[in-house]
């Protein structure tokens, strides 16, 4: 069974066993295919999707370079801003947040708020989305598995080889820390095969 079918099946099991909103985090290494998987699954389970990259904390190359792997994991995605968003949706309320301004890429947030209405299923899509600090809000934490070679090739295709090298220098050690120490595969509720 492929990853999308497995995830749809598990989400249907969760929604049939409970009332209220089901919260799912889809996590994985960079370029594992998380967003592709979520785009396939969301329409099949009536899910609304939160892009975890909206909560990027920003920072200069020198700032990130001065951090340890553990510090990068702690600060990369501002999970503290994600908490009230997930809490509102869990209560069946509309959620609002200001996304990171990727065009400016200087730490600013977008002026216009992103608005998301409640739905039977909410999917938080992105690296570090299954972190322990959010566990009390999540009904299922999913790891999308992938191989380093496939991920490297996807980064090159998506962003170019220079970007991949810069990305690896900045983030590889952080992802190794996160998936090796904080959220190893056995910490997830579901580990999906590569897509």
Secondary structure, DSSP 4 states (H G I P E B T S, - for coil): --HHHHHHHHHHHHHHH-SS-EEEEEE-STTSSHHHHHHHHHTTTTEEEEEGGGGB----HHHHHTS-HHHHHHHHB-HHHHHHHHHHHHTT--EEEPPB-TTT-SSPBPSSPEEE---SEEEEESTTTT-GGGGGG-SEEEEE---HHHHHHHHHHHH-HHHHHHHHHHHHHHHHHIIIIIS-GGGSSEEEPP-
